[in-house]
Amino acid sequence: MHLESFLAKSRIIDLKSADFEEALGELIGMIPDSLLGGVSRHEIQKDLAERENSMSTYLGNCVCLPHIKLENLSRKYVFLVGRCSQGLRLNGKEQYSNARLVFLILARADEPSYLKVLSSLAGIFSDDETMARLLAPVAIRQFQDRMLEAFAGTDGVRDKARRLNKVFLSQAEKIAKDSGCTAIVVLGDTFTNGIRLANYFKGMRIVLVSERRTDADLDDFDEIVSVHSYSRIRMGQLKSAILVGITKGILSETDKVCCIGGIRGSDVIDSIMVFNVGAEFSQFYLKNTEALPAGVKADVVERVIDIATELAVEGREGKPVGSLFVVGDAEKLRPYLKQLVLNPFFGYKPEERNVLSPFMDETVKEFSLIDGAFVIDGSGTLEAAGALIHTPDFNLKLPGGLGARHAAAYSISLAADCLAFVVSSSTGQLSLFRKGQMLVLSEPRA
Ligand SMILES: Nc1ncnc2c1ncn2[C@@H]1O[C@H](COP(=O)(O)OP(=O)(O)OP(=O)(O)O)[C@@H](O)[C@H]1O
């Protein structure tokens, strides 16, 4: 049975009162009238408190499991969860001072699965690993995620996925050790509710790569790299993540990483890949000190990769678009730039035209339709759009098939200390040019 369908984040709270009966009142107060079928909350609270006094529902393991059947409950079950970090009081009974969770169950009176559900719940709360995770002193949002995660394993399919993930994780640990990996990279968007790694990869650096900037599960990771995972195959996301990792000093050319992940949102690990950062980026510069041009913030690079990836995958208004982003010191780039059209960013305050502002995405995507390049300074300020790059002639060493946009990116990357990102309109490929070297960050469109 899918027990998680009876649990909602909004019904998982921190209790204000340490008095058992009042705590029940807080939980019952969260149930909408429409679910109760006319029974008064006060009656339910009184009934539950009386039963608790005559027969305790304290399970041990810090959990109380009060439960009641209601004639007209409009669902099979309603679950409510209260966390009580200081324990509870109930008529001086000692055991309640150990309680940290109250899990209240309302069940429809005619529900035949009642005993089975109670025993499944008792099973979940007797699992030490689950309880260690639920009792950790984390923020309420994280606790809500962990609670849902604990219940996500209550149907056969997810149980199977969990078992399989355990096999993958222990194999990945072995492979990582045997092949001398220095870090583990986890593609976090594989998992809808995070992944627990506390029992794996002891003593290894664990890096989470995720599109979402999430607070959940951070304690299992040493570092977080945020990149969009729009890329159709995982290699693209991984390469962008490793590049951002290098710019942030999280990874370096000497690292060998073991990557684990699966299809986005599947909750199933399906691949383990060992990735030698130095070899993979071999034609490219690698040293952390050279990865970023002087004065360019790693956050700005991360953001430009996000916007460029979105453009590469989604295009604009259903049509593929190309784009060129040059990131570096605007003064040093100026000799090589000429406006093709009036600069649309002219006259705006720097803080109103910074790529780090979440509101700039749409503006940048809209202006991507203009011919020419975007020029972005190291702190993220958009200096220009529609800029034509003209540089002294360089010997072009570009792969065949690449045209004027790529040539412009190549030449400016040689002329000035900058990064030039190109989204190809014809292939959708995202490439980075640095000091005349080209690094493909995402694969061409299928
Ligand atoms: N020197 C330049 N400076 C800035 N932008 C340029 C420059 N040359 C070309 N572009 C931009 O690149 C666009 C496409 O040029 P072209 O098709 O030759 O390049 P490409 O490298 O093949 O790129 P794509 O794969 O997107 O077609 C132009 O319309 C223009 O917007």
The ligand as a Tripos MOL2 file, in Angstrom:
@<TRIPOS>MOLECULE
LIG
   31    33     1     0     0
SMALL
NO_CHARGES

@<TRIPOS>ATOM
      1 N1         32.1300   38.3830  -35.3130 N.pl3     1 LIG1
      2 C1         30.9640   38.1280  -34.7410 C.ar      1 LIG1
      3 N2         30.6420   38.7220  -33.5860 N.ar      1 LIG1
      4 C2         29.4770   38.4790  -32.9660 C.ar      1 LIG1
      5 N3         28.5560   37.6420  -33.4550 N.ar      1 LIG1
      6 C3         28.8000   37.0170  -34.6150 C.ar      1 LIG1
      7 C4         30.0250   37.2250  -35.3120 C.ar      1 LIG1
      8 N4         29.9920   36.4820  -36.4340 N.ar      1 LIG1
      9 C5         28.8160   35.8280  -36.4370 C.ar      1 LIG1
     10 N5         28.0940   36.1420  -35.3450 N.ar      1 LIG1
     11 C6         26.7690   35.6560  -34.9900 C.3       1 LIG1
     12 O1         26.6610   34.3260  -35.3880 O.3       1 LIG1
     13 C7         25.4860   34.1770  -36.1770 C.3       1 LIG1
     14 C8         25.5570   32.9390  -37.0400 C.3       1 LIG1
     15 O2         26.7420   32.8920  -37.8020 O.3       1 LIG1
     16 P1         27.1900   31.4750  -38.4160 P.3       1 LIG1
     17 O3         25.9920   30.6550  -38.7810 O.co2     1 LIG1
     18 O4         28.1830   31.7480  -39.5110 O.co2     1 LIG1
     19 O5         27.9410   30.8840  -37.1940 O.3       1 LIG1
     20 P2         28.1110   29.3980  -36.6570 P.3       1 LIG1
     21 O6         29.3950   29.3860  -35.9120 O.co2     1 LIG1
     22 O7         27.8990   28.4160  -37.7730 O.co2     1 LIG1
     23 O8         26.9470   29.3260  -35.5910 O.3       1 LIG1
     24 P3         25.5880   28.4610  -35.6040 P.3       1 LIG1
     25 O9         26.0280   27.0700  -35.2930 O.co2     1 LIG1
     26 O10        24.7900   29.1040  -34.5420 O.co2     1 LIG1
     27 O11        25.0000   28.6160  -37.0030 O.co2     1 LIG1
     28 C9         25.3410   35.5110  -36.8380 C.3       1 LIG1
     29 O12        24.0120   35.7200  -37.2700 O.3       1 LIG1
     30 C10        25.7270   36.4410  -35.7370 C.3       1 LIG1
     31 O13        24.6310   36.6920  -34.8700 O.3       1 LIG1
@<TRIPOS>BOND
     1     1     2 1
     2     2     3 ar
     3     2     7 ar
     4     3     4 ar
     5     4     5 ar
     6     5     6 ar
     7     6     7 ar
     8     6    10 ar
     9     7     8 ar
    10     8     9 ar
    11     9    10 ar
    12    10    11 1
    13    11    12 1
    14    11    30 1
    15    12    13 1
    16    13    14 1
    17    13    28 1
    18    14    15 1
    19    15    16 1
    20    16    17 2
    21    16    18 1
    22    16    19 1
    23    19    20 1
    24    20    21 2
    25    20    22 1
    26    20    23 1
    27    23    24 1
    28    24    25 2
    29    24    26 1
    30    24    27 1
    31    28    29 1
    32    28    30 1
    33    30    31 1
@<TRIPOS>SUBSTRUCTURE
     1 LIG1         1 GROUP 0 **** ****
